[in-house]
């Protein structure tokens, strides 16, 4: 599989996940976050999503918990 295609899919996923997190999720633990990067496996089956959070360490941990609890919802929206 070409790395160019993989890069396009990663960027599309990053944009779509950002849109979902910022527009559709109502979890108060998720404050101001930015989806910074998405890494995909070569077969495009698994993705690792990186994000940054504005705030203190406590805010980052709360955002991580909120995102982990919402990952099923995000997967359903993406499919």
N, C-alpha and C positions, 0 to 999 in steps of 0.2 A: 504494500500500500504506500502511496506516495506521501512524503512528509508535508507536501503542500496541501493535500486534501486534509490530512490530520490537523494541520494548523488552522484551516478554515473551519473545521468542525469544532475545534477547541474554542475558537473565538466566538462562534455562533452560540455555543453552550454558555460561555461566560456572559454574553449579552443577555441571553434568555433567563438565566438564573438570576442575574442582577435585576431584571425587570420583575420577576416573580417575587424576589425577596423585598424589593422596595415598594412594589405596588399592591401585592395581594396578601402578604402575610401580616397578621395583626398581633403577633407575639410581642409583648412589651419588653421581653429580654433582648430582643434584637433591636439595637439602637441604630446608630448611623454606621452602617458597614458598607464596604466596597468589595465586590468580588474582583480579585486581582488577577487570578490565573486559573486555568483548568488544564490539567494534564490527563491525557487519555492513554490507555494501553494500546498496543499496536493493532489489536483486533477491534478497537473502539467499543469494547464491552464495559469497561470500568473507567470511572473518572475520579480524579482527586481534585477537589475544589479548594482554592486558597482564597483567604479574605483578610481584610484589615479592618480594625475597629477604632473609631475615634473615642478615646477615653482612657480610663485607668485599667489596670490588670483585672480588677473585679468585673468591669464592663466586658472585657474580652472573654472571660470565662462564662459569663451569662449569655453572651451572644453565641458562643460555641455550643452551649447546652440547648439554646433555642433552635439553632440550626440543626443539631443532631436530632432533636425531637421532630423537626419539620422535614427531614429528608425524604420520608415516604410521600408526603404531600407534594414536594418538589418533583420527585420521580414521576408521580401520576400526571402532573401538569405537563411535564416534558414528553410523556409518551403519547 
